[in-house]
Amino acid sequence: WCSFVLGKIDTAVKYYKKLLEVESTKYDYLNYGHSLLSSGNKTEAIENYKISISKYDDKSKFFDDFEEDFKYLLKNNISVFDLNLICEYLKVYETFEN
């Protein structure tokens, strides 16, 4: 998380990948998604966001957590447009998956 917040995206991706080999919380997948998105890998980021959503008992809490992190994603050059688009896509995905 610290690497991501500091803008050290390659390091964050590397460490989250290792972390998910041994441990996998909803927050790990959410933050790995953020790191992947910041590295330019939107497709894999969305896949990790979907995994994160599946681990939440209250799916709306995922979106609260996601939106709370917008400030960090904006600092890592993710546009407001992309963030809103991804968020809406995930809401539609969640609606049709359940």
PLY file of the C-alpha trace (Angstrom):
ply
format ascii 1.0
element vertex 98
property float x
property float y
property float z
element edge 97
property int vertex1
property int vertex2
end_header
0.00 0.00 0.00
2.79 2.39 0.89
4.50 1.83 -2.45
1.24 2.50 -4.26
0.52 5.69 -2.29
4.07 6.92 -2.93
3.65 6.35 -6.67
6.07 3.42 -6.82
3.67 1.45 -8.96
6.04 -1.26 -10.25
7.05 -2.05 -6.68
3.42 -2.11 -5.53
2.44 -4.51 -8.33
5.35 -6.79 -7.51
4.57 -6.95 -3.80
0.80 -7.36 -4.20
1.41 -10.21 -6.64
3.60 -11.94 -4.05
1.11 -11.21 -1.27
-1.77 -12.76 -3.18
0.19 -15.99 -3.52
-0.04 -16.53 0.25
-2.92 -14.34 1.41
-5.97 -12.84 -0.23
-8.26 -10.38 1.48
-10.81 -8.19 -0.27
-8.53 -5.23 0.37
-5.53 -6.97 -1.16
-7.44 -7.52 -4.40
-8.80 -3.96 -4.34
-5.34 -2.48 -3.82
-3.73 -4.80 -6.36
-6.40 -3.62 -8.80
-5.44 -0.01 -8.05
-1.78 -0.81 -8.64
-2.53 -2.58 -11.91
-4.76 0.25 -13.07
-2.03 2.75 -12.28
0.44 0.65 -14.26
-1.83 0.83 -17.32
-3.27 -2.66 -17.06
-7.00 -1.87 -16.97
-8.19 -5.35 -17.94
-6.33 -7.15 -15.17
-7.24 -4.37 -12.71
-10.94 -4.90 -13.42
-10.58 -8.66 -12.96
-9.04 -8.07 -9.52
-11.78 -5.58 -8.64
-14.34 -8.27 -9.49
-12.59 -10.71 -7.14
-12.54 -8.06 -4.44
-16.28 -7.41 -4.86
-17.01 -11.12 -4.48
-15.30 -11.11 -1.07
-17.48 -8.30 0.34
-20.60 -9.29 2.27
-22.03 -5.83 1.64
-21.23 -5.13 -2.01
-21.95 -1.41 -1.62
-19.03 -1.22 0.81
-16.67 -2.14 -2.04
-17.81 0.94 -3.96
-17.38 3.12 -0.87
-13.84 1.80 -0.44
-13.10 2.18 -4.16
-14.32 5.77 -4.23
-12.42 6.57 -1.02
-9.21 5.68 -2.89
-9.93 7.98 -5.85
-7.52 10.58 -4.43
-4.62 8.12 -4.67
-5.61 6.97 -8.14
-5.85 10.56 -9.34
-2.32 11.16 -8.04
-1.22 8.18 -10.13
-2.62 9.79 -13.29
-5.92 7.92 -13.54
-8.57 10.28 -14.90
-11.87 11.00 -13.17
-13.57 9.83 -16.37
-11.84 6.43 -16.22
-12.55 6.03 -12.51
-16.24 6.77 -12.97
-16.44 4.51 -16.02
-14.79 1.60 -14.21
-16.99 2.13 -11.17
-20.16 2.12 -13.30
-18.98 -0.96 -15.21
-18.40 -2.80 -11.93
-21.84 -1.79 -10.63
-23.48 -3.18 -13.77
-21.34 -6.33 -13.54
-22.32 -6.81 -9.90
-26.00 -6.32 -10.70
-26.01 -8.99 -13.39
-23.76 -11.45 -11.56
-26.20 -11.65 -8.64
0 1
1 2
2 3
3 4
4 5
5 6
6 7
7 8
8 9
9 10
10 11
11 12
12 13
13 14
14 15
15 16
16 17
17 18
18 19
19 20
20 21
21 22
22 23
23 24
24 25
25 26
26 27
27 28
28 29
29 30
30 31
31 32
32 33
33 34
34 35
35 36
36 37
37 38
38 39
39 40
40 41
41 42
42 43
43 44
44 45
45 46
46 47
47 48
48 49
49 50
50 51
51 52
52 53
53 54
54 55
55 56
56 57
57 58
58 59
59 60
60 61
61 62
62 63
63 64
64 65
65 66
66 67
67 68
68 69
69 70
70 71
71 72
72 73
73 74
74 75
75 76
76 77
77 78
78 79
79 80
80 81
81 82
82 83
83 84
84 85
85 86
86 87
87 88
88 89
89 90
90 91
91 92
92 93
93 94
94 95
95 96
96 97
